[in-house]
Amino acid sequence: MSTSVTPRLEPSVEPVSYGPLSSLAAYIAVSLMARPADAAVLAAWRERLAGRDLELVSEAVSAPQ
């Protein structure tokens, strides 16, 4: 009976964590610098998330003849 022993390598966590941490820092920085959404936009999104469809009111446009 033969068993192979593989050396146990200690993973380096630092380089892997730089990407997600820098992405999180960029997301937070941009979120704090951006203007908040308008109340009308937020209300429309809440209606859509609640499953109610908003009917768009559009003006009738006559086609050129």
C-alpha positions in Angstrom: 0.0 0.0 0.0 1.5 3.2 -1.2 0.4 6.6 -0.2 1.6 9.8 -1.7 2.2 12.7 0.5 1.9 16.1 -1.0 3.6 19.0 0.7 1.3 21.4 2.4 1.7 24.8 1.0 0.6 27.8 3.0 -1.6 30.0 0.8 -0.8 33.6 0.6 -4.1 35.5 1.3 -2.8 39.0 0.9 -2.7 39.3 -3.0 -6.1 37.7 -3.3 -7.7 40.0 -0.9 -6.3 43.2 -2.6 -8.8 43.0 -5.5 -12.0 42.7 -3.5 -10.9 45.2 -0.9 -9.9 47.8 -3.6 -13.2 47.2 -5.4 -15.1 47.8 -2.1 -13.2 51.0 -1.4 -13.9 52.3 -5.0 -17.6 51.4 -4.7 -17.9 53.2 -1.4 -16.0 56.3 -2.6 -18.1 56.6 -5.8 -21.3 56.0 -3.8 -20.4 58.8 -1.5 -19.5 61.2 -4.3 -22.6 60.5 -6.5 -25.8 62.4 -6.2 -28.7 60.5 -4.7 -31.5 59.4 -7.1 -34.5 61.6 -7.6 -37.6 60.9 -5.5 -39.6 60.1 -8.6 -37.0 57.5 -9.8 -37.0 55.9 -6.4 -40.8 55.8 -6.3 -40.9 54.2 -9.7 -38.4 51.5 -8.7 -40.4 50.8 -5.5 -43.5 50.3 -7.6 -41.7 48.0 -10.0 -40.3 46.0 -7.2 -43.7 45.6 -5.6 -44.9 44.1 -8.9 -47.1 47.0 -10.0 -46.6 48.0 -13.6 -46.3 51.7 -14.3 -48.1 52.9 -17.4 -46.0 55.3 -19.2 -47.8 58.4 -20.3 -46.6 59.5 -23.6 -47.8 62.2 -25.9 -49.3 61.3 -29.2 -46.9 62.1 -32.0 -48.3 62.4 -35.5 -46.2 60.9 -38.2 -45.2 63.2 -41.1 -47.2 62.5 -44.2 
